[in-house]
Amino acid sequence: MIDIVFFNVGLGQCIFGYPRNNTDYTIMIDCGDTPDFKPVDFLIEKNLLPKNGQKHVLNNLTLTNYDHDHYSGLAYLREKVKIETTKFPKNLTPEEIDEIKPDKTAALEAVIDVRKTYTSSVENHNPPYTKNTFYLNKDDFESENVGTNDLSQLVFFIYNGTTICIPGDLEKSGWELMLKKAKVKELLGQTDVYVASHHGRDNGYVSEIFEHCKPECVIMSDKHIIHGTQENTASMYGKIISGDGIVLNGDSTSKRKVLTTRNDKNIWLRVEENGTRTYKSFN
């Protein structure tokens, strides 16, 4: 059994996986936070991170994107826990990351330090889930002006027959290249939960994705609408759902096709040992 929490961190992203039968293999995909909410504090309070000596342990931190809203909580996270392994995209060097980010924050310093220090290969690492990752390099694009969005790391998280697609901030140019990869199309074909690219903005919606991907629901990590590009995507994503949607909080009278942290707050997905998926939301 695994619990996967999509935290409400505004227009950022933080996803946590807790394998209940093997708690040594906790995983966090992106570590966004807000001034008022630090997901790691919640995890420690709820005893969802094992402890080694005096410090809690996070087995793996995977980053999808080098934009601040995906790693804003990294400096604080490192204060609170020991991060054992990382999976960051290596399409930008630490020096390039520093150069393209004008605001020199503690979070940025932490990202650069992680990239410089977590360099050893990992041995005897056998988590109960499978994680497939893909990223593009700058020379994959015809244009020299490639933004960090299209350099996002595309993550497929798979556990006991459930596949979750987490594409970071990929936009059209990046998706067009990703869709040339046979393995990406294969994994999209088995995706059950699709996390909306670029927080549900319309520049992350690419119709060709859904020629392969027919999820049972879409999850958006976003906040109240402040961009025109957020306006209509919930209805757009709702049209690509396979079936009538999912049951949230046990209410089978009103099925849902699109969940958003804006409206539903924190979203908790449990995958049972028999493969059953249940969804709930909480403040």
C-alpha positions, 0 to 999 in steps of 0.5 A: 500500500502506498499513500501519495499526497499532492500538497496545496502549495499555491502555484507550486508543486510538492508531491509525497509518496509513503510506501506503508509496507516499506517506509524506508523508501519515502519519496518527494517529487518537487519541494515547493512550499508557501510562507504559511505551510511547509509540507515537511512539518506536516510529514514530521507531525504525522510521523510519515518520515522515518528517523535515523538518530536525531534527524528524520530521513527522506529517501529520495527527492526528485525535481522536475523543474529548475523554477523556484516554485518547484524547489522553494522549500529545499533549504528548509527541507534540508534543515529538517531531514537528511535527503539520502538520494536525489534525481534532478535533471542534468540538462543544466549545470549548477553554473547555468542554473545560477546564471539564469536565476537573477534572485539569489535565494537560499532555495537556489543556493540549496539546489546548486549545492545539491547538484554539486554534492549528490554526484555518486551513483546509488547502490542497493536501492530497491524501492517498492515503486518504479520511477521512469524519468525523461528530460531534454537537452538544450541542443534537442531544440532548434531554437537557442532560447529554450526556457526552463519549462521545456527542460522539465524532467518528465516523471512516471511514478508506478506502483502496483498497477497505478501510473502517475504522470508528472510532467513538471512545466513542459510546454508545447515545444518540449512535449512535441519532442517527448512524444517522439520517444516510444517509451514516453508514449507507452507510459502515457498509454498506461497513465491513470492519474495525470498531473496537469503540466505547468499547473494547468495553464493552457500553454501546458495543454497539448492535445496530442498527449491525449491521443495516448493518455486516457487517465481516470482523473487530472490533478492540478497543483495551482492556486486561485486564478491570477493568469488568464492561461488558467481560465478554461483548462479544467473543462479542457482536461475534463473532456479527455478523461476516460470514464465518469471520473473518480469518487472523492471523499467517498461521495459516489453521487458526484464523481470528479474528473479534475481535482485542484489544490485551489479548490480541494486543498491537499489531495490524498491518493491511496493505492491498496495492495489489490490495486484499488485507488481511493481519493480524499481531500483535506485542509 
